[in-house]
Amino acid sequence: MAARRTLEVDLGERSYPIYIGEGLLGDAELLTPHIRGRQVMVVSNETVAPLYLEHLLPGLQGFQVERVILPDGEQYKTLQILDQVYTALLEHRFDRSCTLIALGGGVVGDMTGFAAASYQRGVDFIQVPTTLLSQVDSSVGGKTGVNHPLGKNMIGAFHQPRVVIADTDTLDTLPDRELSAGMAEVIKYGLINDAEFFAWLEQHLDTLMQRDKTLLAEAIERSCADKADIVAADEREAGQRALLNLGHTFGHAIETGMGYGEWLHGEAVGAGMAMAAEMSRRLGWLSDGDRQRVDEALRHAGLPTSPPSGLTPARFRELMSVDKKVLGGKLRLVLLKGIGGAVISDDFPVEVLDATLKGFAGD
C-alpha cells in the first residue's frame, strides 16, 4: 500500500487532519478517534453507496450506525431532499452527541455538513469524499449548504468537519467526466497562488488524466495544503479565502442558468476560469501567453474553455448579480495578475466585463 499522507487544517481548538491515500475506507484508527458519541448516521447517494458503503462499515463497529441514501445529482441539492436527512435523524432519535458521515462527492458533503450544522443547532460530522473534486476542494474548509433555483449555495453555514478521509481508491470508479471536473479545482489552486504547482500540472496533466495513483495523491495533497493555508488564515471568507472563487462567479451563473446538473460544477468552473483569464487579459493584467496557458491546461484536463451557447451576456449579468460575492451592490470578481497571482477586485470598468461576456456569449 502507498504511504498515507497527512495534513492539518489549523483552526486552533477546531483543527482537524486530512488523510490521503489508498485503502483508507473502513480504517477504524482514522475514524473512531473523531466520533465522540455512539450514534452515527452515514449519508451517501444511490451511486456511491452500492460501491463503498460496505467498505466503510468495518471501521464503525461498536457504534449505532444508521444510513440515509439520497438521489445522485446537483439538481437534488435542495432543502426538500435535505429533509430526508433530518427525518432519518429524528426517526432514529439521534441526540446532540451524534456524528454524521458524508460518503460521496461534493453534493453529499455539502448537504451532510449543512444538516450537521443545523440539526439540534450543530452536531459533529466527518467527510469521506469519493470524487476528485470533493477530495481536493469541497470536503475541506467547512463550507456547507444547498442550492436555490435563483442562486447556487445561497443557503448554508460554515461548519468544519472533525476529519477528512480521502481514499484515492474511490477514484477508480469515477467517470472520466467527473475526473475532469475535479481537475478544474486542482488547476485553480495553481492559478490563484501557486505558480510552481501550475507548472507541475502542465507537465503532468496527461498522466494525471490517465489516473496515475502516485501523481493523483500528490496533486490532492498539494491542493489540500494550499486550501488549508487559506482557510486557516481566513475561515469565514472575510478576505483572502475569496480567492478560492476564481472562475466561480461565472461558473455559478452557468450552473444556475443551464439548470443544476446540466453542467458539472467543475465544468462550469473550468469555463469560468477561462472567462476570468480573458477578462484579466483585457484589463492588461495577464499576458497573451499566460492566457493561452490557462486554456491549454483546461483542454488537457478535458474541460470546456467557453460557456454554453444558450446564455446571453444579459442573462450572465442577471445571474451574476445574485451571488454571495456581491457586496454593497458591487460585483467582486477573482481575476489574475499573472499565473499564481489572483486578486479580488470590484474596481474594474464595467465595459471590460461586458466586452468579455460578449466575446464569449455574443450579443
C-alpha positions as CSV (number, residue, x, y, z in Angstrom):
1,M,0.0,0.0,0.0
2,A,1.2,3.5,-0.8
3,A,2.2,5.7,2.1
4,R,-0.6,7.7,3.7
5,R,-0.3,11.4,3.5
6,T,-1.5,13.6,6.4
7,L,-2.2,17.3,6.5
8,E,-3.6,19.6,9.2
9,V,-6.2,22.4,8.9
10,D,-5.0,24.7,11.6
11,L,-8.0,26.3,13.3
12,G,-7.0,26.2,16.9
13,E,-9.3,24.0,19.0
14,R,-11.2,23.1,15.9
15,S,-8.2,21.9,13.9
16,Y,-8.6,18.6,12.0
17,P,-6.5,16.2,10.0
18,I,-6.8,15.3,6.3
19,Y,-5.7,11.8,5.4
20,I,-4.9,11.0,1.8
21,G,-4.0,7.5,0.4
22,E,-5.2,4.1,-0.8
23,G,-7.3,1.7,1.3
24,L,-8.4,4.2,3.9
25,L,-12.1,3.4,3.9
26,G,-13.1,1.4,6.9
27,D,-9.8,2.1,8.8
28,A,-11.1,2.4,12.4
29,E,-7.9,4.1,13.6
30,L,-8.7,7.0,11.3
31,L,-12.5,7.2,12.1
32,T,-13.1,6.3,15.7
33,P,-10.9,9.0,17.4
34,H,-13.2,11.6,15.8
35,I,-16.5,10.1,16.9
36,R,-17.5,11.4,20.3
37,G,-20.9,9.7,20.8
38,R,-22.3,6.3,19.9
39,Q,-24.7,7.3,17.2
40,V,-23.5,7.5,13.6
41,M,-25.6,8.5,10.5
42,V,-23.9,7.7,7.2
43,V,-25.2,9.9,4.4
44,S,-24.5,8.8,0.8
45,N,-26.2,8.6,-2.6
46,E,-27.6,6.0,-4.9
47,T,-24.4,5.8,-6.9
48,V,-21.7,5.8,-4.2
49,A,-23.5,3.7,-1.5
50,P,-23.6,0.4,-3.5
51,L,-19.9,0.8,-4.3
52,Y,-18.4,1.9,-1.0
53,L,-20.8,1.8,2.0
54,E,-19.8,-1.8,2.9
55,H,-16.1,-0.8,2.8
56,L,-16.8,2.0,5.3
57,L,-18.8,0.0,7.8
58,P,-16.0,-2.2,9.3
59,G,-14.4,1.0,10.7
60,L,-17.7,1.7,12.6
61,Q,-18.1,-1.5,14.6
62,G,-19.5,-0.9,18.1
63,F,-21.5,2.2,17.1
64,Q,-25.2,2.5,16.4
65,V,-24.9,3.0,12.6
66,E,-27.9,4.2,10.5
67,R,-27.9,5.4,6.9
68,V,-29.8,7.6,4.5
69,I,-29.3,7.3,0.8
70,L,-30.0,10.4,-1.3
71,P,-30.6,10.7,-5.1
72,D,-27.5,11.5,-7.0
73,G,-27.0,14.8,-8.7
74,E,-26.7,18.6,-8.3
75,Q,-30.4,19.0,-9.1
76,Y,-31.1,17.2,-5.8
77,K,-29.1,19.6,-3.6
78,T,-32.2,21.2,-2.2
79,L,-33.9,21.8,1.1
80,Q,-36.6,19.4,0.1
81,I,-34.1,16.5,-0.3
82,L,-32.1,17.6,2.7
83,D,-35.3,17.0,4.8
84,Q,-34.7,13.2,4.3
85,V,-31.6,13.5,6.5
86,Y,-33.4,15.4,9.2
87,T,-36.2,12.9,9.1
88,A,-33.8,9.9,9.4
89,L,-32.1,11.6,12.4
90,L,-35.3,12.2,14.2
91,E,-36.8,8.8,13.4
92,H,-33.8,7.1,14.9
93,R,-33.8,9.6,17.9
94,F,-30.3,10.8,17.3
95,D,-29.1,13.2,20.1
96,R,-26.6,16.0,20.2
97,S,-23.7,13.7,20.6
98,C,-24.3,12.0,17.2
99,T,-21.9,12.2,14.2
100,L,-22.9,12.4,10.6
101,I,-20.5,10.9,8.0
102,A,-20.7,12.2,4.4
103,L,-19.7,9.4,2.0
104,G,-19.8,10.8,-1.5
105,G,-18.9,13.8,-3.7
106,G,-19.4,17.5,-3.2
107,V,-23.2,17.4,-3.1
108,V,-23.3,14.8,-0.4
109,G,-20.6,16.6,1.6
110,D,-22.3,20.0,1.4
111,M,-25.7,18.6,2.3
112,T,-24.4,16.4,5.1
113,G,-22.4,19.3,6.5
114,F,-25.4,21.6,6.5
115,A,-27.6,19.0,8.1
116,A,-24.9,18.7,10.8
117,A,-24.6,22.4,11.2
118,S,-28.3,22.8,11.8
119,Y,-29.5,19.6,13.5
120,Q,-30.0,20.5,17.1
121,R,-28.0,23.6,16.4
122,G,-24.9,21.8,15.5
123,V,-23.5,18.2,15.7
124,D,-20.3,16.6,14.5
125,F,-19.6,15.4,11.0
126,I,-16.9,13.6,9.1
127,Q,-16.0,14.0,5.4
128,V,-15.2,10.8,3.4
129,P,-15.0,12.3,-0.1
130,T,-15.2,9.9,-3.1
131,T,-14.7,12.2,-6.1
132,L,-11.6,14.2,-7.1
133,L,-13.5,17.5,-6.8
134,S,-14.6,16.8,-3.2
135,Q,-11.2,15.4,-2.2
136,V,-9.3,18.5,-3.3
137,D,-11.8,21.2,-2.5
138,S,-15.3,20.9,-1.2
139,S,-14.6,18.5,1.7
140,V,-12.0,20.9,3.2
141,G,-12.8,24.2,4.8
142,G,-16.3,23.9,6.3
143,K,-18.5,25.4,3.6
144,T,-21.8,23.6,3.6
145,G,-25.2,24.3,2.0
146,V,-27.8,23.7,-0.6
147,N,-28.9,25.4,-3.8
148,H,-31.9,27.6,-4.5
149,P,-33.5,28.0,-8.0
150,L,-32.3,31.6,-8.0
151,G,-28.7,31.0,-6.8
152,K,-26.2,28.3,-6.1
153,N,-25.1,27.7,-2.4
154,M,-27.1,30.7,-1.2
155,I,-28.4,28.8,1.8
156,G,-25.7,27.3,4.1
157,A,-23.4,27.6,7.0
158,F,-19.7,27.4,7.9
159,H,-19.3,24.1,9.8
160,Q,-15.9,22.4,10.0
161,P,-15.6,18.6,9.8
162,R,-13.8,16.6,12.5
163,V,-11.6,14.8,9.9
164,V,-11.4,14.4,6.2
165,I,-10.5,10.9,4.9
166,A,-9.7,10.9,1.1
167,D,-9.3,7.3,-0.1
168,T,-7.8,7.5,-3.6
169,D,-9.1,4.0,-4.4
170,T,-12.6,5.6,-4.8
171,L,-11.3,7.4,-7.9
172,D,-11.0,4.0,-9.7
173,T,-14.8,4.1,-10.4
174,L,-15.0,7.8,-11.1
175,P,-16.4,8.6,-14.6
176,D,-13.9,10.4,-16.9
177,R,-16.2,13.4,-16.9
178,E,-16.1,13.6,-13.1
179,L,-12.4,13.3,-13.1
180,S,-12.1,16.3,-15.4
181,A,-14.5,18.2,-13.3
182,G,-12.3,17.6,-10.2
183,M,-9.2,18.7,-12.1
184,A,-10.7,22.1,-12.6
185,E,-10.3,22.8,-8.9
186,V,-6.8,21.4,-8.9
187,I,-5.8,23.8,-11.7
188,K,-7.5,26.6,-9.8
189,Y,-5.0,26.3,-6.9
190,G,-2.1,26.7,-9.2
191,L,-3.7,29.7,-10.8
192,I,-4.6,31.6,-7.6
193,N,-1.3,31.4,-5.6
194,D,1.0,28.6,-6.6
195,A,2.7,29.2,-10.0
196,E,5.1,26.3,-9.3
197,F,2.2,23.9,-8.8
198,F,0.6,25.1,-12.1
199,A,3.9,24.5,-13.9
200,W,4.0,21.0,-12.4
201,L,0.4,20.4,-13.6
202,E,1.3,21.5,-17.1
203,Q,4.0,18.8,-17.1
204,H,1.8,16.0,-15.6
205,L,-1.8,16.7,-16.7
206,D,-1.9,14.0,-19.3
207,T,-0.6,11.4,-16.9
208,L,-2.9,12.6,-14.2
209,M,-5.8,12.1,-16.5
210,Q,-4.7,8.5,-17.0
211,R,-5.2,8.1,-13.2
212,D,-1.6,7.6,-12.1
213,K,-2.2,7.0,-8.4
214,T,1.1,8.5,-7.1
215,L,0.6,11.7,-9.1
216,L,-3.0,12.0,-8.1
217,A,-2.1,11.6,-4.5
218,E,0.5,14.4,-4.9
219,A,-2.0,16.7,-6.7
220,I,-4.6,16.1,-4.0
221,E,-2.1,16.8,-1.2
222,R,-0.8,20.0,-2.8
223,S,-4.3,21.2,-3.5
224,C,-5.4,20.5,0.1
225,A,-2.3,22.1,1.5
226,D,-3.0,25.3,-0.5
227,K,-6.6,25.3,0.6
228,A,-5.8,24.5,4.3
229,D,-3.4,27.5,4.4
230,I,-6.0,29.9,3.1
231,V,-8.8,28.5,5.3
232,A,-6.6,28.8,8.4
233,A,-5.9,32.5,7.5
234,D,-9.5,33.4,6.7
235,E,-12.0,30.8,7.8
236,R,-15.2,32.7,7.1
237,E,-14.2,34.4,3.8
238,A,-13.6,37.9,5.1
239,G,-10.8,38.4,2.6
240,Q,-8.2,36.1,1.3
241,R,-10.5,33.0,1.2
242,A,-12.5,34.6,-1.6
243,L,-9.5,33.9,-3.9
244,L,-10.7,30.3,-3.9
245,N,-13.7,31.5,-6.0
246,L,-11.6,32.0,-9.2
247,G,-14.0,31.2,-12.0
248,H,-16.9,30.5,-9.7
249,T,-18.9,33.7,-10.3
250,F,-19.0,33.0,-14.0
251,G,-19.3,29.3,-13.3
252,H,-22.2,29.6,-10.8
253,A,-24.1,31.7,-13.4
254,I,-23.6,28.8,-15.9
255,E,-24.9,26.2,-13.5
256,T,-27.9,28.2,-12.4
257,G,-28.7,29.4,-15.9
258,M,-28.5,26.0,-17.5
259,G,-30.3,24.2,-14.7
260,Y,-28.4,22.4,-11.9
261,G,-26.9,19.1,-13.1
262,E,-26.7,20.0,-16.8
263,W,-23.1,21.1,-16.4
264,L,-21.0,19.6,-13.7
265,H,-19.7,22.1,-11.2
266,G,-16.1,21.6,-12.3
267,E,-17.0,22.0,-15.9
268,A,-18.7,25.3,-15.2
269,V,-15.7,26.5,-13.1
270,G,-13.4,25.5,-15.9
271,A,-15.3,27.7,-18.4
272,G,-15.5,30.4,-15.7
273,M,-11.7,30.4,-15.2
274,A,-11.2,30.8,-19.0
275,M,-13.6,33.8,-18.8
276,A,-11.8,35.3,-15.8
277,A,-8.4,34.8,-17.6
278,E,-9.8,36.5,-20.7
279,M,-11.1,39.4,-18.7
280,S,-7.8,39.7,-16.9
281,R,-6.1,39.8,-20.4
282,R,-8.4,42.6,-21.5
283,L,-7.5,44.6,-18.4
284,G,-3.8,44.2,-19.2
285,W,-3.2,42.1,-16.2
286,L,-2.5,38.7,-17.9
287,S,-0.2,38.3,-20.9
288,D,-1.5,36.6,-24.1
289,G,0.9,33.7,-23.4
290,D,-0.4,33.1,-19.9
291,R,-4.0,33.4,-21.2
292,Q,-3.1,30.6,-23.6
293,R,-1.5,28.5,-20.9
294,V,-4.8,28.6,-18.9
295,D,-6.8,27.4,-21.9
296,E,-4.2,24.7,-22.7
297,A,-4.3,23.3,-19.2
298,L,-8.1,23.2,-19.2
299,R,-8.2,21.4,-22.6
300,H,-5.6,18.8,-21.4
301,A,-7.9,18.2,-18.4
302,G,-10.9,17.7,-20.8
303,L,-12.6,20.8,-19.6
304,P,-14.6,23.4,-21.6
305,T,-12.9,26.8,-22.3
306,S,-16.1,28.7,-23.1
307,P,-19.7,28.8,-21.7
308,P,-22.7,27.1,-23.3
309,S,-24.2,29.0,-26.2
310,G,-27.6,29.3,-24.5
311,L,-26.6,32.1,-22.1
312,T,-26.6,35.7,-23.4
313,P,-24.5,38.5,-21.8
314,A,-27.7,40.0,-20.4
315,R,-28.6,36.7,-18.7
316,F,-25.0,36.3,-17.4
317,R,-25.2,39.7,-15.8
318,E,-28.5,38.9,-14.3
319,L,-27.3,35.7,-12.8
320,M,-24.0,37.1,-11.6
321,S,-25.9,39.8,-9.7
322,V,-27.3,37.1,-7.4
323,D,-24.0,35.9,-6.0
324,K,-22.5,35.7,-2.5
325,K,-19.6,37.8,-3.7
326,V,-21.8,40.8,-4.4
327,L,-21.3,43.3,-1.5
328,G,-22.9,46.7,-1.3
329,G,-24.4,46.2,-4.7
330,K,-20.9,45.8,-6.3
331,L,-19.8,42.6,-8.0
332,R,-16.5,41.3,-6.8
333,L,-14.6,39.1,-9.2
334,V,-11.4,37.0,-8.7
335,L,-9.1,37.9,-11.6
336,L,-5.4,37.1,-12.4
337,K,-2.4,39.4,-12.4
338,G,-0.2,36.6,-13.8
339,I,-0.2,32.8,-13.1
340,G,-0.3,32.4,-9.4
341,G,-1.3,36.0,-8.8
342,A,-5.1,36.0,-8.2
343,V,-6.7,39.2,-6.9
344,I,-10.2,40.2,-5.7
345,S,-11.5,43.2,-7.5
346,D,-14.7,45.2,-7.6
347,D,-12.9,48.2,-9.2
348,F,-12.9,47.2,-12.9
349,P,-14.5,49.1,-15.8
350,V,-17.9,47.5,-16.4
351,E,-17.3,47.8,-20.1
352,V,-14.4,45.3,-19.8
353,L,-16.8,42.8,-18.2
354,D,-19.4,43.5,-20.9
355,A,-16.8,43.0,-23.7
356,T,-15.7,39.8,-22.1
357,L,-19.2,38.5,-21.9
358,K,-19.9,39.5,-25.5
359,G,-16.7,37.8,-26.6
360,F,-17.8,34.5,-25.2
361,A,-21.6,34.8,-25.3
362,G,-22.4,37.0,-28.3
363,D,-25.0,39.8,-28.3
